[in-house]
Amino acid sequence: MTRTVTAGLDGSPESRAAVEWAAREAALRDLPLKILHVREPETGADADERAAAEAWARTVRDSAEGLRLRHPGIEVVTDQVTGEPARALAEAADGSELLALGSRGLGRFGGFLIGSAGLSVIAHTMRPVVLVRAGEQAADEHRPDPSGVPSAATPFLPVVLGLDIDDPEGPGRPLLEFAFDAAARRGAAVRVVHAWTPPPYAAYGIPAEPPVVPSYGRRASALLTKVLRPWRQKYPDVEVSEASRAGNAAPVLVETAREASLVVVGRRVRTSPFGIHIGHVTHAVLHHVGAPVAVVAHA
């Protein structure tokens, strides 16, 4: 079955920005775009429920017609389901190449970034989920033109990838694959960021051999180069820059992502059924980065 790029639509500015982003992504991937609206079950009269369903059907159809006019090269399909939003969106993601969501909640939910529906979707699907903020424009993902004016006709800004090479289970192949593939489709560079922590005694000024702390940095840089070598070979046309820096990973990545067309972070799959596990670095990026953020699950 052909996969789609799926976008959740609830009529909010955030979800409309996500749908527009998803349309551009569908064009890059040469895939159909599915616009999905999730309705929570109504407790009112049947007539009221039918009227609400018809109103939403019109909203979704109007959105699809506008997208077909603005993006004539892509196939646009629509779907409307009734159910609990987080569960329905996660199920839709599982049948998609990726799922795009607005950076605020659907319906009665609060912000995605404070434990609501979008956060639950991220934690419970194996497919990439991209969060898009309200007001996101195509030109925001590109370099300004020579006069400094925003333009969607200029080259893309880099794809920024946050990578944990210290993870004992490895940095995650799906994460690397997604970032390099996204950069190749955009004709953009990949900027890979890894943050490492100095040895504990360095923070307390305890005398140690002077070369000890610098050696951590050299070792981290060498390991990052080794991890990226096969990906440079697989994507020879993608420019790659590496940044291995001392410090907390979250602020280092947030700072690097100030100029990015897309930020890619990972979510390690956890076996515990309790809680929402996405990692503190990914959580910080979702809170503080303005560019679209792709969260990619990896085992």
Helices and strands as residue ranges (DSSP letters): E 5-8, H 13-29, E 33-39, H 46-70, E 76-82, H 85-94, E 98-102, G 112-114, H 117-123, E 129-132, G 138-141, E 159-162, H 173-186, E 190-196, G 200-204, H 212-234, E 240-246, H 249-256, E 262-268, H 280-288, E 293-298
